[in-house]
């Protein structure tokens, strides 16, 4: 079966997010004072061939832990969809 994974990676809440801080500051400069605490992350979309959803979840989780995510500084979530 073919699956599409949508992975969201964000810095851990306890860590400083310099990009988010810069964007928050930019929002204030533009007069958008209602917007605060911007956090910047990554979004990854990938296709995977797997026997079933359980195997697909396992493979995406493995890819995240081994390559895509630095678990010391980031956390991740993902959704799978059959294609």
C-alpha positions in Angstrom: 0.0 0.0 0.0 1.0 3.6 -0.6 0.9 6.1 2.3 1.5 9.8 2.5 3.1 11.1 5.7 2.8 14.7 6.8 5.4 15.4 9.5 5.6 18.5 11.7 8.8 19.2 13.6 8.9 22.0 16.2 11.5 23.2 18.7 10.9 22.0 22.2 8.8 24.6 24.2 11.6 25.1 26.8 14.1 26.1 24.1 14.7 29.6 22.6 13.5 29.9 19.0 15.6 32.7 17.4 13.6 32.6 14.1 10.3 32.8 15.9 11.6 35.6 18.1 12.7 37.5 15.0 9.3 37.0 13.3 7.5 38.1 16.5 9.6 41.2 16.6 8.8 41.8 12.9 5.1 41.5 13.5 5.3 44.1 16.2 7.2 46.4 13.9 4.5 46.0 11.3 1.8 47.0 13.8 0.6 43.4 14.3 0.9 43.6 18.1 -1.9 41.0 18.6 0.5 38.3 17.3 2.9 37.0 19.9 5.0 33.9 20.7 5.7 32.8 17.1 7.4 29.4 16.9 9.1 28.3 13.6 9.4 24.7 12.7 9.6 22.3 9.7 7.0 20.5 7.7 8.1 17.4 5.7 5.9 15.4 3.3 6.9 12.0 2.1 5.5 8.9 0.4 6.0 5.4 1.8 5.3 1.9 0.5 4.3 -0.4 3.3 2.3 -3.6 3.9 -0.2 -1.8 6.2 -0.6 1.4 8.3 1.2 -0.1 11.3 4.3 -0.8 9.3 4.1 2.7 7.6 3.8 4.3 11.1 6.8 2.4 12.3 9.0 3.3 9.3 8.0 7.0 9.5 8.8 7.1 13.2 12.1 5.4 12.5 13.0 8.0 9.8 12.1 10.8 12.2 14.2 9.4 15.0 17.2 8.4 12.9 17.4 11.4 10.5 14.7 14.0 10.4 14.5 15.1 14.0 17.0 16.1 16.6 15.1 14.9 19.7 17.4 16.8 22.0 16.0 20.1 20.6 12.8 19.2 18.7 9.6 17.1 18.9 7.5 15.8 16.1 4.1 14.6 15.2 2.9 13.0 11.9 -0.3 12.0 10.1 -0.6 9.2 7.7 -3.0 9.0 4.8 -3.6 6.2 2.3 -3.0 7.2 -1.2 
